[in-house]
């Protein structure tokens, strides 16, 4: 139903009932009321790693970005109220020829400033073949985590990986794959 204006261009006043507003009307909204909180991405830091590495050790080993260099990615929050979203995607595979145990673990660690690393999350990966003739599992392993570090010191993340049952764990198969991590600072 058409609206007829009475008076000048600004003469119409009042509230339109909610049921009469179509979703298409929302396209003209340019700002939200102050009462609605919104998360704002303040900065983004991203890192990509294609360094090929493998282990058969059951002890967690740092994922490297070059020979002898731990792959670390850091973001420095602009306010102590900021939160950090960690989003990662690691290319891995485990293989064990002539054995049934083909498992391992990927770990996400972080630290604040010059402090020590703490494990945030770990994920077991791989498979077990009860036939015992050999197995291989290839996958991308993702971590998505939110931290509230309450600091303006650098927040640094790294990854570790390990094997179970002498399976060979490979990070970033040579020439065919890479891993990445993105850190987002979100206004608190």
RATABEL-V300266 format. One record per residue. N is the residue number from 1. RES is the residue in three letters. SS is DSSP state (alpha for helix, beta for strand, coil for the rest). OMEGA is omega in whole degrees, 0 to 359 (NA if undefined). NEAR is the number of other C-alpha atoms within 12 Angstrom. Layout:
n=N res=RES ss=SS omega=OMEGA near=NEAR
n=N res=RES ss=SS omega=OMEGA near=NEAR
This chain:
n=1 res=UNK ss=coil omega=182 near=4
n=2 res=UNK ss=coil omega=176 near=4
n=3 res=UNK ss=coil omega=177 near=8
n=4 res=UNK ss=coil omega=179 near=10
n=5 res=UNK ss=coil omega=176 near=11
n=6 res=UNK ss=coil omega=180 near=10
n=7 res=UNK ss=coil omega=183 near=9
n=8 res=UNK ss=coil omega=184 near=9
n=9 res=UNK ss=coil omega=182 near=9
n=10 res=UNK ss=coil omega=186 near=9
n=11 res=UNK ss=coil omega=181 near=10
n=12 res=UNK ss=coil omega=178 near=13
n=13 res=UNK ss=coil omega=177 near=12
n=14 res=UNK ss=coil omega=183 near=7
n=15 res=UNK ss=coil omega=176 near=9
n=16 res=UNK ss=coil omega=179 near=12
n=17 res=UNK ss=coil omega=185 near=8
n=18 res=UNK ss=alpha omega=181 near=10
n=19 res=UNK ss=alpha omega=181 near=8
n=20 res=UNK ss=alpha omega=181 near=11
n=21 res=UNK ss=coil omega=179 near=12
n=22 res=UNK ss=coil omega=178 near=12
n=23 res=UNK ss=alpha omega=181 near=11
n=24 res=UNK ss=alpha omega=180 near=9
n=25 res=UNK ss=alpha omega=183 near=12
n=26 res=UNK ss=alpha omega=180 near=12
n=27 res=UNK ss=alpha omega=181 near=10
n=28 res=UNK ss=alpha omega=181 near=10
n=29 res=UNK ss=coil omega=181 near=10
n=30 res=UNK ss=coil omega=179 near=8
n=31 res=UNK ss=coil omega=177 near=12
n=32 res=UNK ss=coil omega=177 near=11
n=33 res=UNK ss=coil omega=182 near=9
n=34 res=UNK ss=coil omega=182 near=7
n=35 res=UNK ss=coil omega=181 near=7
n=36 res=UNK ss=coil omega=180 near=8
n=37 res=UNK ss=coil omega=179 near=11
n=38 res=UNK ss=coil omega=174 near=13
n=39 res=UNK ss=coil omega=181 near=16
n=40 res=UNK ss=coil omega=175 near=16
n=41 res=UNK ss=beta omega=183 near=19
n=42 res=UNK ss=beta omega=178 near=22
n=43 res=UNK ss=beta omega=180 near=22
n=44 res=UNK ss=beta omega=175 near=23
n=45 res=UNK ss=beta omega=182 near=28
n=46 res=UNK ss=beta omega=180 near=24
n=47 res=UNK ss=beta omega=179 near=27
n=48 res=UNK ss=beta omega=184 near=24
n=49 res=UNK ss=beta omega=177 near=34
n=50 res=UNK ss=coil omega=181 near=28
n=51 res=UNK ss=coil omega=181 near=29
n=52 res=UNK ss=coil omega=184 near=27
n=53 res=UNK ss=beta omega=176 near=36
n=54 res=UNK ss=beta omega=178 near=32
n=55 res=UNK ss=beta omega=169 near=32
n=56 res=UNK ss=coil omega=184 near=28
n=57 res=UNK ss=coil omega=174 near=22
n=58 res=UNK ss=coil omega=178 near=21
n=59 res=UNK ss=coil omega=181 near=19
n=60 res=UNK ss=coil omega=183 near=24
n=61 res=UNK ss=beta omega=177 near=30
n=62 res=UNK ss=beta omega=170 near=30
n=63 res=UNK ss=coil omega=184 near=40
n=64 res=UNK ss=beta omega=173 near=28
n=65 res=UNK ss=beta omega=176 near=25
n=66 res=UNK ss=beta omega=181 near=17
n=67 res=UNK ss=coil omega=178 near=14
n=68 res=UNK ss=coil omega=182 near=12
n=69 res=UNK ss=beta omega=179 near=15
n=70 res=UNK ss=beta omega=177 near=20
n=71 res=UNK ss=coil omega=180 near=33
n=72 res=UNK ss=coil omega=178 near=32
n=73 res=UNK ss=beta omega=185 near=34
n=74 res=UNK ss=beta omega=174 near=32
n=75 res=UNK ss=beta omega=180 near=36
n=76 res=UNK ss=beta omega=181 near=30
n=77 res=UNK ss=coil omega=180 near=34
n=78 res=UNK ss=coil omega=179 near=25
n=79 res=UNK ss=coil omega=180 near=22
n=80 res=UNK ss=coil omega=179 near=22
n=81 res=UNK ss=coil omega=182 near=19
n=82 res=UNK ss=coil omega=173 near=29
n=83 res=UNK ss=beta omega=179 near=31
n=84 res=UNK ss=beta omega=173 near=42
n=85 res=UNK ss=beta omega=177 near=36
n=86 res=UNK ss=beta omega=178 near=37
n=87 res=UNK ss=beta omega=184 near=28
n=88 res=UNK ss=beta omega=181 near=34
n=89 res=UNK ss=beta omega=183 near=28
n=90 res=UNK ss=beta omega=176 near=41
n=91 res=UNK ss=beta omega=183 near=37
n=92 res=UNK ss=beta omega=162 near=43
n=93 res=UNK ss=beta omega=177 near=38
n=94 res=UNK ss=beta omega=175 near=43
n=95 res=UNK ss=beta omega=180 near=36
n=96 res=UNK ss=beta omega=183 near=31
n=97 res=UNK ss=beta omega=177 near=19
n=98 res=UNK ss=coil omega=180 near=19
n=99 res=UNK ss=coil omega=181 near=24
n=100 res=UNK ss=coil omega=186 near=25
n=101 res=UNK ss=beta omega=184 near=31
n=102 res=UNK ss=beta omega=186 near=36
n=103 res=UNK ss=beta omega=177 near=38
n=104 res=UNK ss=beta omega=184 near=42
n=105 res=UNK ss=beta omega=172 near=39
n=106 res=UNK ss=beta omega=182 near=42
n=107 res=UNK ss=beta omega=174 near=32
n=108 res=UNK ss=beta omega=180 near=39
n=109 res=UNK ss=beta omega=173 near=33
n=110 res=UNK ss=beta omega=176 near=35
n=111 res=UNK ss=beta omega=177 near=28
n=112 res=UNK ss=beta omega=180 near=27
n=113 res=UNK ss=coil omega=180 near=20
n=114 res=UNK ss=coil omega=180 near=12
n=115 res=UNK ss=coil omega=180 near=13
n=116 res=UNK ss=coil omega=177 near=14
n=117 res=UNK ss=coil omega=173 near=21
n=118 res=UNK ss=beta omega=177 near=20
n=119 res=UNK ss=beta omega=176 near=20
n=120 res=UNK ss=beta omega=187 near=23
n=121 res=UNK ss=beta omega=176 near=25
n=122 res=UNK ss=beta omega=179 near=23
n=123 res=UNK ss=beta omega=175 near=23
n=124 res=UNK ss=beta omega=182 near=24
n=125 res=UNK ss=beta omega=178 near=32
n=126 res=UNK ss=beta omega=181 near=33
n=127 res=UNK ss=beta omega=180 near=28
n=128 res=UNK ss=beta omega=181 near=25
n=129 res=UNK ss=coil omega=182 near=20
n=130 res=UNK ss=coil omega=177 near=13
n=131 res=UNK ss=coil omega=174 near=11
n=132 res=UNK ss=coil omega=184 near=16
n=133 res=UNK ss=coil omega=179 near=16
n=134 res=UNK ss=beta omega=184 near=22
n=135 res=UNK ss=beta omega=174 near=25
n=136 res=UNK ss=beta omega=178 near=29
n=137 res=UNK ss=beta omega=178 near=28
n=138 res=UNK ss=beta omega=182 near=25
n=139 res=UNK ss=beta omega=168 near=26
n=140 res=UNK ss=beta omega=182 near=25
n=141 res=UNK ss=beta omega=184 near=33
n=142 res=UNK ss=beta omega=170 near=26
n=143 res=UNK ss=beta omega=172 near=29
n=144 res=UNK ss=beta omega=188 near=22
n=145 res=UNK ss=beta omega=178 near=24
n=146 res=UNK ss=beta omega=176 near=24
n=147 res=UNK ss=beta omega=176 near=31
n=148 res=UNK ss=coil omega=189 near=25
n=149 res=UNK ss=coil omega=180 near=28
n=150 res=UNK ss=coil omega=183 near=22
n=151 res=UNK ss=coil omega=168 near=23
n=152 res=UNK ss=coil omega=173 near=21
n=153 res=UNK ss=coil omega=182 near=20
n=154 res=UNK ss=beta omega=173 near=27
n=155 res=UNK ss=beta omega=186 near=39
n=156 res=UNK ss=beta omega=177 near=38
n=157 res=UNK ss=beta omega=173 near=44
n=158 res=UNK ss=beta omega=181 near=41
n=159 res=UNK ss=beta omega=174 near=42
n=160 res=UNK ss=beta omega=176 near=40
n=161 res=UNK ss=beta omega=181 near=40
n=162 res=UNK ss=beta omega=181 near=37
n=163 res=UNK ss=beta omega=172 near=35
n=164 res=UNK ss=beta omega=177 near=30
n=165 res=UNK ss=coil omega=177 near=27
n=166 res=UNK ss=coil omega=173 near=24
n=167 res=UNK ss=coil omega=176 near=35
n=168 res=UNK ss=beta omega=177 near=34
n=169 res=UNK ss=beta omega=181 near=43
n=170 res=UNK ss=beta omega=173 near=44
n=171 res=UNK ss=beta omega=177 near=45
n=172 res=UNK ss=coil omega=179 near=32
n=173 res=UNK ss=coil omega=188 near=24
n=174 res=UNK ss=coil omega=175 near=18
n=175 res=UNK ss=coil omega=186 near=13
n=176 res=UNK ss=coil omega=188 near=15
n=177 res=UNK ss=coil omega=174 near=24
n=178 res=UNK ss=coil omega=178 near=27
n=179 res=UNK ss=beta omega=179 near=36
n=180 res=UNK ss=beta omega=175 near=34
n=181 res=UNK ss=beta omega=176 near=35
n=182 res=UNK ss=beta omega=179 near=32
n=183 res=UNK ss=beta omega=181 near=37
n=184 res=UNK ss=beta omega=170 near=34
n=185 res=UNK ss=beta omega=181 near=37
n=186 res=UNK ss=beta omega=179 near=28
n=187 res=UNK ss=coil omega=182 near=22
n=188 res=UNK ss=coil omega=NA near=24
